[in-house]
Amino acid sequence: MAKELSDIMTRAAEVRDATLTAENTAERIGGVLCDLLEYLAGLIAAGDMQVVADRR
């Protein structure tokens, strides 16, 4: 189940505002990205939208 957008935004702000050495681990940043993508995928599915990749 996708997390709420407000929760994702809170965690993203924590990543953004981190100042300690090694505070932003791959797991922490990747977790925020995965949660955001899951949230967006849910919006796309609910709205019956399509995503078209720009091929360059």
All heavy atoms as atom14 arrays in JSON, in Angstrom:
{
  "sequence": "MAKELSDIMTRAAEVRDATLTAENTAERIGGVLCDLLEYLAGLIAAGDMQVVADRR",
  "atom14_mask": [
    [1, 1, 1, 1, 1, 1, 1, 1, 0, 0, 0, 0, 0, 0],
    [1, 1, 1, 1, 1, 0, 0, 0, 0, 0, 0, 0, 0, 0],
    [1, 1, 1, 1, 1, 1, 1, 1, 1, 0, 0, 0, 0, 0],
    [1, 1, 1, 1, 1, 1, 1, 1, 1, 0, 0, 0, 0, 0],
    [1, 1, 1, 1, 1, 1, 1, 1, 0, 0, 0, 0, 0, 0],
    [1, 1, 1, 1, 1, 1, 0, 0, 0, 0, 0, 0, 0, 0],
    [1, 1, 1, 1, 1, 1, 1, 1, 0, 0, 0, 0, 0, 0],
    [1, 1, 1, 1, 1, 1, 1, 1, 0, 0, 0, 0, 0, 0],
    [1, 1, 1, 1, 1, 1, 1, 1, 0, 0, 0, 0, 0, 0],
    [1, 1, 1, 1, 1, 1, 1, 0, 0, 0, 0, 0, 0, 0],
    [1, 1, 1, 1, 1, 1, 1, 1, 1, 1, 1, 0, 0, 0],
    [1, 1, 1, 1, 1, 0, 0, 0, 0, 0, 0, 0, 0, 0],
    [1, 1, 1, 1, 1, 0, 0, 0, 0, 0, 0, 0, 0, 0],
    [1, 1, 1, 1, 1, 1, 1, 1, 1, 0, 0, 0, 0, 0],
    [1, 1, 1, 1, 1, 1, 1, 0, 0, 0, 0, 0, 0, 0],
    [1, 1, 1, 1, 1, 1, 1, 1, 1, 1, 1, 0, 0, 0],
    [1, 1, 1, 1, 1, 1, 1, 1, 0, 0, 0, 0, 0, 0],
    [1, 1, 1, 1, 1, 0, 0, 0, 0, 0, 0, 0, 0, 0],
    [1, 1, 1, 1, 1, 1, 1, 0, 0, 0, 0, 0, 0, 0],
    [1, 1, 1, 1, 1, 1, 1, 1, 0, 0, 0, 0, 0, 0],
    [1, 1, 1, 1, 1, 1, 1, 0, 0, 0, 0, 0, 0, 0],
    [1, 1, 1, 1, 1, 0, 0, 0, 0, 0, 0, 0, 0, 0],
    [1, 1, 1, 1, 1, 1, 1, 1, 1, 0, 0, 0, 0, 0],
    [1, 1, 1, 1, 1, 1, 1, 1, 0, 0, 0, 0, 0, 0],
    [1, 1, 1, 1, 1, 1, 1, 0, 0, 0, 0, 0, 0, 0],
    [1, 1, 1, 1, 1, 0, 0, 0, 0, 0, 0, 0, 0, 0],
    [1, 1, 1, 1, 1, 1, 1, 1, 1, 0, 0, 0, 0, 0],
    [1, 1, 1, 1, 1, 1, 1, 1, 1, 1, 1, 0, 0, 0],
    [1, 1, 1, 1, 1, 1, 1, 1, 0, 0, 0, 0, 0, 0],
    [1, 1, 1, 1, 0, 0, 0, 0, 0, 0, 0, 0, 0, 0],
    [1, 1, 1, 1, 0, 0, 0, 0, 0, 0, 0, 0, 0, 0],
    [1, 1, 1, 1, 1, 1, 1, 0, 0, 0, 0, 0, 0, 0],
    [1, 1, 1, 1, 1, 1, 1, 1, 0, 0, 0, 0, 0, 0],
    [1, 1, 1, 1, 1, 1, 0, 0, 0, 0, 0, 0, 0, 0],
    [1, 1, 1, 1, 1, 1, 1, 1, 0, 0, 0, 0, 0, 0],
    [1, 1, 1, 1, 1, 1, 1, 1, 0, 0, 0, 0, 0, 0],
    [1, 1, 1, 1, 1, 1, 1, 1, 0, 0, 0, 0, 0, 0],
    [1, 1, 1, 1, 1, 1, 1, 1, 1, 0, 0, 0, 0, 0],
    [1, 1, 1, 1, 1, 1, 1, 1, 1, 1, 1, 1, 0, 0],
    [1, 1, 1, 1, 1, 1, 1, 1, 0, 0, 0, 0, 0, 0],
    [1, 1, 1, 1, 1, 0, 0, 0, 0, 0, 0, 0, 0, 0],
    [1, 1, 1, 1, 0, 0, 0, 0, 0, 0, 0, 0, 0, 0],
    [1, 1, 1, 1, 1, 1, 1, 1, 0, 0, 0, 0, 0, 0],
    [1, 1, 1, 1, 1, 1, 1, 1, 0, 0, 0, 0, 0, 0],
    [1, 1, 1, 1, 1, 0, 0, 0, 0, 0, 0, 0, 0, 0],
    [1, 1, 1, 1, 1, 0, 0, 0, 0, 0, 0, 0, 0, 0],
    [1, 1, 1, 1, 0, 0, 0, 0, 0, 0, 0, 0, 0, 0],
    [1, 1, 1, 1, 1, 1, 1, 1, 0, 0, 0, 0, 0, 0],
    [1, 1, 1, 1, 1, 1, 1, 1, 0, 0, 0, 0, 0, 0],
    [1, 1, 1, 1, 1, 1, 1, 1, 1, 0, 0, 0, 0, 0],
    [1, 1, 1, 1, 1, 1, 1, 0, 0, 0, 0, 0, 0, 0],
    [1, 1, 1, 1, 1, 1, 1, 0, 0, 0, 0, 0, 0, 0],
    [1, 1, 1, 1, 1, 0, 0, 0, 0, 0, 0, 0, 0, 0],
    [1, 1, 1, 1, 1, 1, 1, 1, 0, 0, 0, 0, 0, 0],
    [1, 1, 1, 1, 1, 1, 1, 1, 1, 1, 1, 0, 0, 0],
    [1, 1, 1, 1, 1, 1, 1, 1, 1, 1, 1, 0, 0, 0]
  ],
  "atom14_positions": [
    [[0.84, -1.18, 0.0], [0.0, 0.0, 0.0], [0.89, 1.24, 0.0], [1.85, 1.33, 0.74], [-0.9, -0.03, 1.23], [-1.74, 1.23, 1.39], [-2.74, 1.17, 2.88], [-4.3, 1.51, 2.16], [0.0, 0.0, 0.0], [0.0, 0.0, 0.0], [0.0, 0.0, 0.0], [0.0, 0.0, 0.0], [0.0, 0.0, 0.0], [0.0, 0.0, 0.0]],
    [[0.55, 2.18, -0.85], [1.34, 3.41, -0.95], [1.17, 4.26, 0.31], [0.1, 4.3, 0.91], [0.89, 4.2, -2.17], [0.0, 0.0, 0.0], [0.0, 0.0, 0.0], [0.0, 0.0, 0.0], [0.0, 0.0, 0.0], [0.0, 0.0, 0.0], [0.0, 0.0, 0.0], [0.0, 0.0, 0.0], [0.0, 0.0, 0.0], [0.0, 0.0, 0.0]],
    [[2.23, 4.91, 0.66], [2.2, 5.8, 1.81], [1.49, 7.1, 1.43], [1.35, 7.42, 0.26], [3.62, 6.09, 2.27], [4.31, 4.87, 2.84], [5.69, 5.23, 3.37], [6.34, 4.1, 4.1], [6.42, 2.84, 3.42], [0.0, 0.0, 0.0], [0.0, 0.0, 0.0], [0.0, 0.0, 0.0], [0.0, 0.0, 0.0], [0.0, 0.0, 0.0]],
    [[1.08, 7.86, 2.42], [0.44, 9.14, 2.17], [1.49, 10.13, 1.65], [2.66, 10.08, 2.05], [-0.17, 9.69, 3.47], [-1.31, 8.85, 4.01], [-2.53, 8.89, 3.11], [-2.83, 9.96, 2.53], [-3.18, 7.84, 2.97], [0.0, 0.0, 0.0], [0.0, 0.0, 0.0], [0.0, 0.0, 0.0], [0.0, 0.0, 0.0], [0.0, 0.0, 0.0]],
    [[1.06, 11.04, 0.8], [1.97, 12.02, 0.22], [2.62, 12.87, 1.31], [3.81, 13.19, 1.23], [1.25, 12.9, -0.79], [2.11, 13.93, -1.5], [3.28, 13.27, -2.24], [1.26, 14.75, -2.46], [0.0, 0.0, 0.0], [0.0, 0.0, 0.0], [0.0, 0.0, 0.0], [0.0, 0.0, 0.0], [0.0, 0.0, 0.0], [0.0, 0.0, 0.0]],
    [[1.88, 13.22, 2.33], [2.45, 14.05, 3.4], [3.6, 13.32, 4.11], [4.6, 13.96, 4.48], [1.37, 14.45, 4.41], [0.79, 13.3, 5.01], [0.0, 0.0, 0.0], [0.0, 0.0, 0.0], [0.0, 0.0, 0.0], [0.0, 0.0, 0.0], [0.0, 0.0, 0.0], [0.0, 0.0, 0.0], [0.0, 0.0, 0.0], [0.0, 0.0, 0.0]],
    [[3.49, 12.01, 4.28], [4.57, 11.22, 4.89], [5.81, 11.2, 3.99], [6.93, 11.34, 4.46], [4.12, 9.79, 5.16], [3.02, 9.7, 6.2], [2.94, 10.6, 7.06], [2.23, 8.74, 6.14], [0.0, 0.0, 0.0], [0.0, 0.0, 0.0], [0.0, 0.0, 0.0], [0.0, 0.0, 0.0], [0.0, 0.0, 0.0], [0.0, 0.0, 0.0]],
    [[5.58, 11.05, 2.69], [6.68, 11.03, 1.74], [7.37, 12.4, 1.73], [8.6, 12.48, 1.73], [6.19, 10.65, 0.33], [5.59, 9.23, 0.34], [7.33, 10.76, -0.69], [4.85, 8.87, -0.92], [0.0, 0.0, 0.0], [0.0, 0.0, 0.0], [0.0, 0.0, 0.0], [0.0, 0.0, 0.0], [0.0, 0.0, 0.0], [0.0, 0.0, 0.0]],
    [[6.61, 13.46, 1.76], [7.18, 14.81, 1.75], [7.98, 15.08, 3.02], [9.03, 15.72, 2.96], [6.07, 15.85, 1.56], [5.46, 15.79, 0.16], [4.09, 16.94, -0.07], [4.94, 18.5, 0.08], [0.0, 0.0, 0.0], [0.0, 0.0, 0.0], [0.0, 0.0, 0.0], [0.0, 0.0, 0.0], [0.0, 0.0, 0.0], [0.0, 0.0, 0.0]],
    [[7.51, 14.58, 4.14], [8.23, 14.74, 5.4], [9.58, 14.05, 5.33], [10.62, 14.61, 5.71], [7.41, 14.19, 6.58], [6.2, 14.95, 6.69], [8.17, 14.27, 7.88], [0.0, 0.0, 0.0], [0.0, 0.0, 0.0], [0.0, 0.0, 0.0], [0.0, 0.0, 0.0], [0.0, 0.0, 0.0], [0.0, 0.0, 0.0], [0.0, 0.0, 0.0]],
    [[9.58, 12.82, 4.83], [10.83, 12.07, 4.72], [11.77, 12.7, 3.69], [12.98, 12.75, 3.89], [10.54, 10.62, 4.37], [9.9, 9.88, 5.54], [9.54, 8.44, 5.25], [10.64, 7.7, 4.67], [10.51, 6.86, 3.65], [9.32, 6.64, 3.13], [11.54, 6.2, 3.18], [0.0, 0.0, 0.0], [0.0, 0.0, 0.0], [0.0, 0.0, 0.0]],
    [[11.22, 13.24, 2.61], [12.04, 13.91, 1.6], [12.69, 15.16, 2.19], [13.86, 15.45, 1.92], [11.2, 14.27, 0.38], [0.0, 0.0, 0.0], [0.0, 0.0, 0.0], [0.0, 0.0, 0.0], [0.0, 0.0, 0.0], [0.0, 0.0, 0.0], [0.0, 0.0, 0.0], [0.0, 0.0, 0.0], [0.0, 0.0, 0.0], [0.0, 0.0, 0.0]],
    [[11.96, 15.88, 3.02], [12.52, 17.07, 3.67], [13.63, 16.68, 4.63], [14.64, 17.39, 4.76], [11.42, 17.83, 4.41], [0.0, 0.0, 0.0], [0.0, 0.0, 0.0], [0.0, 0.0, 0.0], [0.0, 0.0, 0.0], [0.0, 0.0, 0.0], [0.0, 0.0, 0.0], [0.0, 0.0, 0.0], [0.0, 0.0, 0.0], [0.0, 0.0, 0.0]],
    [[13.49, 15.54, 5.3], [14.54, 15.07, 6.2], [15.81, 14.74, 5.42], [16.92, 15.05, 5.86], [14.07, 13.83, 6.98], [12.99, 14.15, 8.0], [12.35, 12.91, 8.59], [12.64, 11.79, 8.13], [11.52, 13.07, 9.5], [0.0, 0.0, 0.0], [0.0, 0.0, 0.0], [0.0, 0.0, 0.0], [0.0, 0.0, 0.0], [0.0, 0.0, 0.0]],
    [[15.66, 14.15, 4.25], [16.8, 13.85, 3.39], [17.44, 15.17, 2.93], [18.66, 15.34, 2.98], [16.38, 12.99, 2.17], [17.48, 12.94, 1.12], [16.0, 11.58, 2.62], [0.0, 0.0, 0.0], [0.0, 0.0, 0.0], [0.0, 0.0, 0.0], [0.0, 0.0, 0.0], [0.0, 0.0, 0.0], [0.0, 0.0, 0.0], [0.0, 0.0, 0.0]],
    [[16.6, 16.09, 2.49], [17.09, 17.38, 2.01], [17.87, 18.14, 3.09], [18.9, 18.75, 2.81], [15.92, 18.23, 1.54], [16.3, 19.62, 1.06], [15.12, 20.55, 0.98], [14.59, 20.76, 2.32], [13.32, 21.06, 2.57], [12.45, 21.17, 1.58], [12.9, 21.24, 3.8], [0.0, 0.0, 0.0], [0.0, 0.0, 0.0], [0.0, 0.0, 0.0]],
    [[17.38, 18.1, 4.31], [17.94, 18.9, 5.39], [19.04, 18.19, 6.18], [19.58, 18.75, 7.12], [16.83, 19.33, 6.35], [15.81, 20.24, 5.67], [16.14, 20.86, 4.65], [14.67, 20.3, 6.16], [0.0, 0.0, 0.0], [0.0, 0.0, 0.0], [0.0, 0.0, 0.0], [0.0, 0.0, 0.0], [0.0, 0.0, 0.0], [0.0, 0.0, 0.0]],
    [[19.39, 16.97, 5.79], [20.41, 16.21, 6.52], [21.76, 16.91, 6.42], [22.14, 17.41, 5.37], [20.51, 14.8, 5.96], [0.0, 0.0, 0.0], [0.0, 0.0, 0.0], [0.0, 0.0, 0.0], [0.0, 0.0, 0.0], [0.0, 0.0, 0.0], [0.0, 0.0, 0.0], [0.0, 0.0, 0.0], [0.0, 0.0, 0.0], [0.0, 0.0, 0.0]],
    [[22.47, 16.97, 7.55], [23.76, 17.65, 7.57], [24.89, 16.76, 8.11], [26.06, 17.11, 7.96], [23.7, 18.92, 8.44], [23.28, 18.56, 9.76], [22.74, 19.93, 7.85], [0.0, 0.0, 0.0], [0.0, 0.0, 0.0], [0.0, 0.0, 0.0], [0.0, 0.0, 0.0], [0.0, 0.0, 0.0], [0.0, 0.0, 0.0], [0.0, 0.0, 0.0]],
    [[24.55, 15.66, 8.72], [25.58, 14.79, 9.28], [26.22, 13.93, 8.2], [25.56, 13.52, 7.23], [24.98, 13.88, 10.36], [24.34, 14.59, 11.56], [23.71, 13.58, 12.51], [25.37, 15.44, 12.29], [0.0, 0.0, 0.0], [0.0, 0.0, 0.0], [0.0, 0.0, 0.0], [0.0, 0.0, 0.0], [0.0, 0.0, 0.0], [0.0, 0.0, 0.0]],
    [[27.49, 13.64, 8.36], [28.2, 12.78, 7.42], [27.55, 11.4, 7.39], [27.26, 10.83, 8.44], [29.68, 12.65, 7.84], [30.25, 13.96, 7.86], [30.45, 11.75, 6.89], [0.0, 0.0, 0.0], [0.0, 0.0, 0.0], [0.0, 0.0, 0.0], [0.0, 0.0, 0.0], [0.0, 0.0, 0.0], [0.0, 0.0, 0.0], [0.0, 0.0, 0.0]],
    [[27.31, 10.9, 6.21], [26.72, 9.58, 5.98], [25.29, 9.44, 6.51], [24.79, 8.33, 6.68], [27.6, 8.48, 6.57], [0.0, 0.0, 0.0], [0.0, 0.0, 0.0], [0.0, 0.0, 0.0], [0.0, 0.0, 0.0], [0.0, 0.0, 0.0], [0.0, 0.0, 0.0], [0.0, 0.0, 0.0], [0.0, 0.0, 0.0], [0.0, 0.0, 0.0]],
    [[24.62, 10.56, 6.74], [23.22, 10.5, 7.23], [22.28, 10.02, 6.14], [21.33, 9.29, 6.4], [22.81, 11.89, 7.73], [21.47, 11.92, 8.43], [21.16, 13.27, 9.04], [21.98, 14.21, 8.95], [20.08, 13.39, 9.63], [0.0, 0.0, 0.0], [0.0, 0.0, 0.0], [0.0, 0.0, 0.0], [0.0, 0.0, 0.0], [0.0, 0.0, 0.0]],
    [[22.53, 10.44, 4.92], [21.68, 10.03, 3.8], [22.25, 8.78, 3.14], [23.09, 8.84, 2.26], [21.55, 11.16, 2.78], [20.58, 12.21, 3.24], [19.65, 11.92, 3.99], [20.78, 13.44, 2.8], [0.0, 0.0, 0.0], [0.0, 0.0, 0.0], [0.0, 0.0, 0.0], [0.0, 0.0, 0.0], [0.0, 0.0, 0.0], [0.0, 0.0, 0.0]],
    [[21.77, 7.65, 3.59], [22.21, 6.37, 3.04], [21.44, 6.05, 1.77], [20.4, 6.65, 1.49], [21.97, 5.25, 4.06], [20.56, 5.15, 4.3], [22.7, 5.51, 5.37], [0.0, 0.0, 0.0], [0.0, 0.0, 0.0], [0.0, 0.0, 0.0], [0.0, 0.0, 0.0], [0.0, 0.0, 0.0], [0.0, 0.0, 0.0], [0.0, 0.0, 0.0]],
    [[21.93, 5.1, 1.02], [21.22, 4.65, -0.18], [19.85, 4.13, 0.19], [18.87, 4.36, -0.53], [22.04, 3.57, -0.89], [0.0, 0.0, 0.0], [0.0, 0.0, 0.0], [0.0, 0.0, 0.0], [0.0, 0.0, 0.0], [0.0, 0.0, 0.0], [0.0, 0.0, 0.0], [0.0, 0.0, 0.0], [0.0, 0.0, 0.0], [0.0, 0.0, 0.0]],
    [[19.75, 3.44, 1.31], [18.46, 2.9, 1.75], [17.47, 4.03, 2.06], [16.29, 3.95, 1.71], [18.65, 2.03, 2.99], [17.37, 1.37, 3.46], [17.59, 0.45, 4.66], [18.76, 0.12, 4.96], [16.59, 0.07, 5.27], [0.0, 0.0, 0.0], [0.0, 0.0, 0.0], [0.0, 0.0, 0.0], [0.0, 0.0, 0.0], [0.0, 0.0, 0.0]],
    [[17.95, 5.08, 2.7], [17.08, 6.2, 3.07], [16.59, 6.93, 1.83], [15.39, 7.19, 1.68], [17.84, 7.16, 3.99], [16.99, 8.27, 4.52], [17.8, 9.15, 5.46], [16.93, 10.05, 6.2], [17.36, 11.05, 6.92], [18.65, 11.28, 7.04], [16.51, 11.83, 7.55], [0.0, 0.0, 0.0], [0.0, 0.0, 0.0], [0.0, 0.0, 0.0]],
    [[17.51, 7.29, 0.95], [17.13, 8.03, -0.25], [16.32, 7.14, -1.19], [15.3, 7.56, -1.73], [18.39, 8.57, -0.97], [19.07, 9.6, -0.07], [18.05, 9.17, -2.32], [20.42, 10.05, -0.54], [0.0, 0.0, 0.0], [0.0, 0.0, 0.0], [0.0, 0.0, 0.0], [0.0, 0.0, 0.0], [0.0, 0.0, 0.0], [0.0, 0.0, 0.0]],
    [[16.77, 5.92, -1.38], [16.03, 4.99, -2.24], [14.64, 4.7, -1.72], [13.69, 4.55, -2.5], [0.0, 0.0, 0.0], [0.0, 0.0, 0.0], [0.0, 0.0, 0.0], [0.0, 0.0, 0.0], [0.0, 0.0, 0.0], [0.0, 0.0, 0.0], [0.0, 0.0, 0.0], [0.0, 0.0, 0.0], [0.0, 0.0, 0.0], [0.0, 0.0, 0.0]],
    [[14.49, 4.63, -0.4], [13.17, 4.41, 0.18], [12.2, 5.52, -0.15], [11.03, 5.28, -0.49], [0.0, 0.0, 0.0], [0.0, 0.0, 0.0], [0.0, 0.0, 0.0], [0.0, 0.0, 0.0], [0.0, 0.0, 0.0], [0.0, 0.0, 0.0], [0.0, 0.0, 0.0], [0.0, 0.0, 0.0], [0.0, 0.0, 0.0], [0.0, 0.0, 0.0]],
    [[12.68, 6.76, -0.06], [11.83, 7.91, -0.4], [11.46, 7.85, -1.88], [10.29, 8.06, -2.25], [12.53, 9.24, -0.05], [11.72, 10.43, -0.58], [12.73, 9.38, 1.45], [0.0, 0.0, 0.0], [0.0, 0.0, 0.0], [0.0, 0.0, 0.0], [0.0, 0.0, 0.0], [0.0, 0.0, 0.0], [0.0, 0.0, 0.0], [0.0, 0.0, 0.0]],
    [[12.44, 7.57, -2.73], [12.17, 7.5, -4.17], [11.18, 6.39, -4.51], [10.24, 6.59, -5.3], [13.47, 7.31, -4.95], [14.41, 8.51, -4.97], [15.73, 8.12, -5.62], [13.77, 9.68, -5.69], [0.0, 0.0, 0.0], [0.0, 0.0, 0.0], [0.0, 0.0, 0.0], [0.0, 0.0, 0.0], [0.0, 0.0, 0.0], [0.0, 0.0, 0.0]],
    [[11.36, 5.22, -3.92], [10.44, 4.1, -4.18], [9.03, 4.42, -3.7], [8.05, 4.13, -4.4], [10.95, 2.83, -3.5], [12.37, 2.11, -4.33], [0.0, 0.0, 0.0], [0.0, 0.0, 0.0], [0.0, 0.0, 0.0], [0.0, 0.0, 0.0], [0.0, 0.0, 0.0], [0.0, 0.0, 0.0], [0.0, 0.0, 0.0], [0.0, 0.0, 0.0]],
    [[8.91, 5.03, -2.51], [7.59, 5.4, -2.0], [6.92, 6.43, -2.91], [5.73, 6.36, -3.19], [7.69, 5.94, -0.58], [8.0, 4.87, 0.44], [7.85, 3.67, 0.12], [8.41, 5.23, 1.57], [0.0, 0.0, 0.0], [0.0, 0.0, 0.0], [0.0, 0.0, 0.0], [0.0, 0.0, 0.0], [0.0, 0.0, 0.0], [0.0, 0.0, 0.0]],
    [[7.7, 7.4, -3.4], [7.15, 8.41, -4.29], [6.68, 7.8, -5.6], [5.59, 8.11, -6.1], [8.19, 9.5, -4.56], [7.75, 10.63, -5.47], [6.51, 11.33, -4.93], [8.89, 11.62, -5.65], [0.0, 0.0, 0.0], [0.0, 0.0, 0.0], [0.0, 0.0, 0.0], [0.0, 0.0, 0.0], [0.0, 0.0, 0.0], [0.0, 0.0, 0.0]],
    [[7.48, 6.9, -6.16], [7.09, 6.25, -7.41], [5.86, 5.38, -7.23], [4.99, 5.34, -8.11], [8.26, 5.44, -7.97], [9.41, 6.28, -8.5], [10.59, 5.39, -8.84], [8.98, 7.09, -9.7], [0.0, 0.0, 0.0], [0.0, 0.0, 0.0], [0.0, 0.0, 0.0], [0.0, 0.0, 0.0], [0.0, 0.0, 0.0], [0.0, 0.0, 0.0]],
    [[5.77, 4.69, -6.1], [4.59, 3.88, -5.83], [3.35, 4.77, -5.71], [2.28, 4.44, -6.23], [4.8, 3.08, -4.54], [3.67, 2.12, -4.23], [3.93, 1.31, -2.98], [5.1, 1.12, -2.59], [2.93, 0.86, -2.38], [0.0, 0.0, 0.0], [0.0, 0.0, 0.0], [0.0, 0.0, 0.0], [0.0, 0.0, 0.0], [0.0, 0.0, 0.0]],
    [[3.51, 5.91, -5.05], [2.4, 6.86, -4.91], [1.96, 7.37, -6.29], [0.76, 7.39, -6.61], [2.84, 8.02, -4.02], [1.75, 9.04, -3.79], [0.79, 8.86, -2.8], [1.67, 10.18, -4.57], [-0.21, 9.79, -2.59], [0.67, 11.11, -4.37], [-0.25, 10.92, -3.39], [-1.25, 11.84, -3.19], [0.0, 0.0, 0.0], [0.0, 0.0, 0.0]],
    [[2.92, 7.77, -7.11], [2.6, 8.27, -8.45], [1.97, 7.2, -9.33], [1.05, 7.47, -10.1], [3.87, 8.83, -9.11], [4.43, 10.1, -8.5], [5.76, 10.45, -9.14], [3.45, 11.25, -8.59], [0.0, 0.0, 0.0], [0.0, 0.0, 0.0], [0.0, 0.0, 0.0], [0.0, 0.0, 0.0], [0.0, 0.0, 0.0], [0.0, 0.0, 0.0]],
    [[2.45, 5.97, -9.21], [1.87, 4.87, -9.99], [0.41, 4.67, -9.6], [-0.43, 4.39, -10.46], [2.66, 3.59, -9.75], [0.0, 0.0, 0.0], [0.0, 0.0, 0.0], [0.0, 0.0, 0.0], [0.0, 0.0, 0.0], [0.0, 0.0, 0.0], [0.0, 0.0, 0.0], [0.0, 0.0, 0.0], [0.0, 0.0, 0.0], [0.0, 0.0, 0.0]],
    [[0.11, 4.82, -8.32], [-1.28, 4.71, -7.88], [-2.15, 5.81, -8.46], [-3.3, 5.57, -8.85], [0.0, 0.0, 0.0], [0.0, 0.0, 0.0], [0.0, 0.0, 0.0], [0.0, 0.0, 0.0], [0.0, 0.0, 0.0], [0.0, 0.0, 0.0], [0.0, 0.0, 0.0], [0.0, 0.0, 0.0], [0.0, 0.0, 0.0], [0.0, 0.0, 0.0]],
    [[-1.62, 7.03, -8.54], [-2.37, 8.12, -9.15], [-2.63, 7.87, -10.63], [-3.73, 8.13, -11.13], [-1.61, 9.45, -8.99], [-1.53, 10.05, -7.61], [-0.71, 11.34, -7.66], [-2.91, 10.33, -7.03], [0.0, 0.0, 0.0], [0.0, 0.0, 0.0], [0.0, 0.0, 0.0], [0.0, 0.0, 0.0], [0.0, 0.0, 0.0], [0.0, 0.0, 0.0]],
    [[-1.61, 7.38, -11.3], [-1.74, 7.1, -12.73], [-2.8, 6.02, -12.96], [-3.66, 6.15, -13.82], [-0.39, 6.7, -13.34], [0.54, 7.92, -13.35], [-0.55, 6.12, -14.74], [1.98, 7.59, -13.64], [0.0, 0.0, 0.0], [0.0, 0.0, 0.0], [0.0, 0.0, 0.0], [0.0, 0.0, 0.0], [0.0, 0.0, 0.0], [0.0, 0.0, 0.0]],
    [[-2.75, 4.97, -12.16], [-3.72, 3.88, -12.31], [-5.13, 4.34, -11.99], [-6.09, 3.99, -12.68], [-3.33, 2.7, -11.42], [0.0, 0.0, 0.0], [0.0, 0.0, 0.0], [0.0, 0.0, 0.0], [0.0, 0.0, 0.0], [0.0, 0.0, 0.0], [0.0, 0.0, 0.0], [0.0, 0.0, 0.0], [0.0, 0.0, 0.0], [0.0, 0.0, 0.0]],
    [[-5.28, 5.16, -10.95], [-6.6, 5.62, -10.54], [-7.21, 6.57, -11.58], [-8.42, 6.59, -11.78], [-6.52, 6.32, -9.19], [0.0, 0.0, 0.0], [0.0, 0.0, 0.0], [0.0, 0.0, 0.0], [0.0, 0.0, 0.0], [0.0, 0.0, 0.0], [0.0, 0.0, 0.0], [0.0, 0.0, 0.0], [0.0, 0.0, 0.0], [0.0, 0.0, 0.0]],
    [[-6.35, 7.34, -12.25], [-6.84, 8.3, -13.24], [-6.84, 7.75, -14.64], [-7.15, 8.45, -15.59], [0.0, 0.0, 0.0], [0.0, 0.0, 0.0], [0.0, 0.0, 0.0], [0.0, 0.0, 0.0], [0.0, 0.0, 0.0], [0.0, 0.0, 0.0], [0.0, 0.0, 0.0], [0.0, 0.0, 0.0], [0.0, 0.0, 0.0], [0.0, 0.0, 0.0]],
    [[-6.5, 6.47, -14.79], [-6.42, 5.84, -16.09], [-5.59, 6.67, -17.06], [-5.98, 6.92, -18.18], [-7.83, 5.58, -16.65], [-7.81, 4.61, -17.82], [-6.89, 3.78, -17.88], [-8.7, 4.71, -18.69], [0.0, 0.0, 0.0], [0.0, 0.0, 0.0], [0.0, 0.0, 0.0], [0.0, 0.0, 0.0], [0.0, 0.0, 0.0], [0.0, 0.0, 0.0]],
    [[-4.43, 7.15, -16.56], [-3.53, 7.96, -17.36], [-2.42, 7.1, -17.93], [-2.19, 6.0, -17.45], [-2.92, 9.06, -16.5], [-3.92, 10.06, -16.0], [-3.09, 11.36, -15.06], [-3.3, 10.73, -13.41], [0.0, 0.0, 0.0], [0.0, 0.0, 0.0], [0.0, 0.0, 0.0], [0.0, 0.0, 0.0], [0.0, 0.0, 0.0], [0.0, 0.0, 0.0]],
    [[-1.74, 7.63, -18.91], [-0.6, 6.94, -19.47], [0.62, 7.83, -19.36], [0.53, 9.07, -19.45], [-0.82, 6.62, -20.95], [-1.89, 5.57, -21.17], [-2.0, 5.24, -22.65], [-1.39, 5.88, -23.5], [-2.79, 4.24, -22.97], [0.0, 0.0, 0.0], [0.0, 0.0, 0.0], [0.0, 0.0, 0.0], [0.0, 0.0, 0.0], [0.0, 0.0, 0.0]],
    [[1.75, 7.23, -19.16], [3.02, 7.95, -19.11], [3.78, 7.6, -20.37], [3.98, 6.43, -20.67], [3.83, 7.57, -17.86], [5.17, 8.26, -17.86], [3.04, 7.9, -16.6], [0.0, 0.0, 0.0], [0.0, 0.0, 0.0], [0.0, 0.0, 0.0], [0.0, 0.0, 0.0], [0.0, 0.0, 0.0], [0.0, 0.0, 0.0], [0.0, 0.0, 0.0]],
    [[4.23, 8.62, -21.09], [4.98, 8.41, -22.3], [6.39, 8.91, -22.08], [6.6, 10.07, -21.7], [4.33, 9.17, -23.49], [5.16, 8.99, -24.76], [2.89, 8.72, -23.68], [0.0, 0.0, 0.0], [0.0, 0.0, 0.0], [0.0, 0.0, 0.0], [0.0, 0.0, 0.0], [0.0, 0.0, 0.0], [0.0, 0.0, 0.0], [0.0, 0.0, 0.0]],
    [[7.35, 8.04, -22.29], [8.75, 8.4, -22.11], [9.25, 9.18, -23.31], [8.91, 8.87, -24.46], [9.59, 7.15, -21.9], [0.0, 0.0, 0.0], [0.0, 0.0, 0.0], [0.0, 0.0, 0.0], [0.0, 0.0, 0.0], [0.0, 0.0, 0.0], [0.0, 0.0, 0.0], [0.0, 0.0, 0.0], [0.0, 0.0, 0.0], [0.0, 0.0, 0.0]],
    [[10.04, 10.19, -23.05], [10.65, 10.97, -24.1], [11.94, 10.28, -24.5], [12.9, 10.25, -23.74], [10.94, 12.39, -23.59], [11.55, 13.27, -24.66], [11.44, 12.94, -25.85], [12.13, 14.31, -24.29], [0.0, 0.0, 0.0], [0.0, 0.0, 0.0], [0.0, 0.0, 0.0], [0.0, 0.0, 0.0], [0.0, 0.0, 0.0], [0.0, 0.0, 0.0]],
    [[11.97, 9.72, -25.68], [13.16, 9.0, -26.15], [14.06, 9.95, -26.92], [13.65, 10.54, -27.89], [12.75, 7.83, -27.05], [11.98, 6.8, -26.32], [11.67, 5.66, -27.21], [10.78, 4.73, -26.53], [10.53, 3.53, -26.95], [11.07, 3.08, -28.06], [9.72, 2.75, -26.28], [0.0, 0.0, 0.0], [0.0, 0.0, 0.0], [0.0, 0.0, 0.0]],
    [[15.29, 10.06, -26.44], [16.25, 10.94, -27.11], [17.45, 10.17, -27.51], [17.9, 9.29, -26.97], [16.64, 12.08, -26.17], [15.48, 12.99, -25.93], [15.9, 14.15, -25.07], [14.69, 14.93, -24.79], [14.71, 16.19, -24.49], [15.84, 16.82, -24.38], [13.61, 16.83, -24.25], [0.0, 0.0, 0.0], [0.0, 0.0, 0.0], [0.0, 0.0, 0.0]]
  ]
}
